[in-house]
Amino acid sequence: MTKHRIFTTSFASVYPHYVTKAERKDRTKDEVDEIVRWLTGYSQADLDKQIAEQVDFETFFQQAPEINPKAALIKGSICGVRVEEVSDPLMQKIRYLDKLVDELAKGKSMEKILREKV
């Protein structure tokens, strides 16, 4: 079975797009980093290392210290797909990240994005 192309795409090649999407809506790189750290459990130093090493999405999520248990609370559509209905675990994690960055760009508060208030 062939892997989906995004699985072998480097996280570092997509990361600047996340930042650009956020900055276009007056949000910051630091907020994007906070979202990524919240979802994956990476420290800032480890996140920076993953980016510098150009790891692919599959490796990025395999090496993530811990996917936040509150990630299951992420609901809604991204690219016409409901994130809670994605059956492939890796694709779902990627969609979770896409959805969180999308929420940031749409002006949601960090408190809501990080599921501190449900």
N, C-alpha and C positions, 0 to 999 in steps of 0.2 A: 504494500500500500504506500502511495506517495504521500509525503508530508505536505501539509499546507505550506504555501510559500512564506507566510508570515512567521512560521515556526523557525525557519532558517535565516530570516532577516535579522540583521544586527539591531539590538535594542538602541545602540548609539545612533543608528541612522534614522530612527523614528523619534527619538527623544527631542531633538531640536524642533520638530513639528509640534510636539505637545507644548513646548515652551512658547513657540510662536503663536499658537492658537490662544494660549492664556494671555500673553502680552498684548495681543490685538484687542483684548477685552479689558485692558488695564489691570490684569492680574500679574503675578510675578513668577520667575523661575523658582524662587524659594518655596512658593506655594505648590508648584508642580512637584518639586523634590519632596515636600512634606507628604503629599498624596502618595507618591511612589513608596516612600519609606513606611507610611501607614499600612499600605496594602501588602508590602513584601517583608517587612521586618528588617530591611537593610539599614545599616547606619549610613550617615552621609558619606563617610570615607569609603565604605564598601560599595555604595551606589556609584560614587565617582570612579572607583576601580573597575566596576562592571562596564561602565561607559568607556573608559580608557582602553579596556581589553577587547572592546567591540564584540562582546558575546552575543549570540543569537537569542531570540526570545525564549526558545526552549531551555537553553542553559540558564538564562537570566531567572526564569521562574523555578527551575530545578534547584538552583543554588540559593534561592531566597530562604532566609532563616525561618520565616513563618508567615504564611498567608493569614492576614488578620481574620479572626473568627467572625467579625462583623461584616466581612465581605459578602456573606450570604444575604445581607440586608440590601445589597445593591440591586435595584430593580429598574426596569425601563428599557427603552429601545436605543440602540446605537446602530447606525447604518441599516435600519429597518429590521434589526434582529433583537428580540427580547433577551437580555443578558441572562436572566434567570432560567431560560429555556435552552441555553447552549449545552449540548450533551458532552462535548469533548472538554475535559477538565482544563487542559492548557489553553484552548481557545477561549474558554469562559474567563480565565484569569486575564487574558489579553483584553477581552471585551470589558471586564470590570475596570481595568485601567483606562481604556478609552472612555468609558462612561463617566468615571471620576473627573477626567480632564475636561470632558464636555460640560459637566455640571459646574466646574470652576469657571469655564469660559462663559457660561450662561449667567454668572453672577451669584450663584448659591454661596452661602456663608461656609467657611471652613468647618464650622461646628456641624452643619448639616451634611456636608460632603463626607466628613469623617465619622458620620453616624453616631455622634455624641448625643444627639437628641433625635429620637426616632418618632 
